[in-house]
């Protein structure tokens, strides 16, 4: 595996308690009705989303850019590899940053949902003072076989992120980390998240942005143009930040916050980047992907990558752009915007603010 990797930022400290497994942790529910603490989280039979074979898009199309069955196989394969822990640095880092944003909300959430949880990259940073109970959903059943330890009581459910098998107004909190960029119908996924949230519930998520792996994309395209006279997509399409806010707003979320972050990881070379992406379960699963790359093209891409983007120490950088989003479901108790035209001070008077404050004191 790639050696001497370096994250762009160190993880911030998160207090406290050493995580431990609670009695309810580690269970995987596949079908039927989920009951927890006397509450009934109904699983609709029509969705069949907690069976061992979650519903997935079966054929390519304009609204289905990704082969979800292939993505499930990729994630299942990566989850059982002996060296999987060496490829999880990015997921763990972003999961920690999602948890950091959750710590900024002074509230305890009785019931939370993690969409596309993986092995529990967010759960490992949570305490019972933040979340009392957590349900983790992922389309790949193997990710739960070696779930990360968490202090929070957890139930694991095998279900497709595109078909959430829960009743309306069920969860106080929904989180998601590095999963939604593989969803075929992102507006629908946001609608389902909004639907399962209680009023005044909050959604906190992260996903890869459009500039992710631009170095790899450019190097492969130039190499294919040179060696084969044309190029095919080898890096999956990502969402633009300008679209993300509109999608969340149209879904019904309010008090939106969308910000971008970048993590740059240094690798020995292009082949180590692709090896680690495979180990993360992040290999391309677009329907229009090219199944194989010629050896000459790969060698040319590696040389182009090093020449165009290489560091002085011989390593090459890979940039991961992360979109972080926070949205609330409407409730009457939430603060409302002031009536249009009700302002008493013009923006043009901001330069005179010191004088205005002094006059009011007198």
QUITA-V238694 format. One line per field, one symbol per residue. ss: DSSP state (H for helix, E for strand, L for the rest). phi: phi as a letter, one per 30 degrees, with the letter a starting at -180 (. if undefined). psi: psi as a letter, one per 20 degrees, with the letter a starting at -180 (. if undefined). A space follows every 50 residues. Layout:
ss = ???
phi = ???
psi = ???
//
This chain:
ss = LLLLLLLLLLLLLLLLLLLLLLLLLLEEELLLLEEELLEEELLLLLLLLL LLLLLLLLLLELLELELHHHHHHHHHHHHLLLLHHHHLHHHHHHHHHHHH HHHLLLLLEEEEEEELLLLLLLHHHLLLLLEEEEEEEELLHHHHLLLLLL LLEEEEEELLLLLLLLLLLLEEEEEEELLHHHLLLHHHHHHHHHHHEEEE EEEEEEEEELLLLHHHHHHHHHHHHHHHLLLLLLLLLLELHHHHHHHHHH HLLEEEEEEEEEEEEEELLHHHHHHHHHHHLLLLLELLLLLLLLHHHHHH HHHHHHHHHELLLLLEEEEEEEEEEEEELLLLLLLLLLLLLLLLLLHHHH HHHHHHHHHHHL
phi = .dchdbddbddddbigdddbdddddidcccajcccahicccdcdeddhdc ddbddbdcbdldcbdcdddddddddddddcddcdddccedddddedddde ddddcdaccdbbbcdididjddedccbddcbdbbccbadcdddddbdddb ddebccbdadddbdcbddhccdabbabhbddcddcdedddddddddddei dbcbbbadcdcdhdddddddddddddcbiabbdccddbdddddddddddd dkdbhdbbbcbbbcccbdadddddddddddicddbddcdcdbcddddddd ddddedddbddddjdbcbccdcccbbbcddbddddcdddeiddcbdddcd dcdddddddddd
psi = rprlqoqhqqpqqkrdqpqqprhiqjqophrbppppkiqonpophhhkij rinqpqpiqrrhjmiqnhgghggghgghijqhkhhijjhgggghhhhghg hhhiomqpogpqpoplhbjlhghiiqriigphqppppqiohhhihlqqqq hppqpppoqphinplqqqlgqhppqpolhiijpgngggghghghgiqqpj rqporqrqrhjpkhggggghghghgghijrqqpipqqrqqhhhggggggh hiqrlqpprqqpppppqhahhhghghgghikkqpkqhjqphqpqghgghg ggggghghiqrhjirqqppoppppqpqqpqqhiqqqqqppjiqipqhijh hjhghggghhg.
//
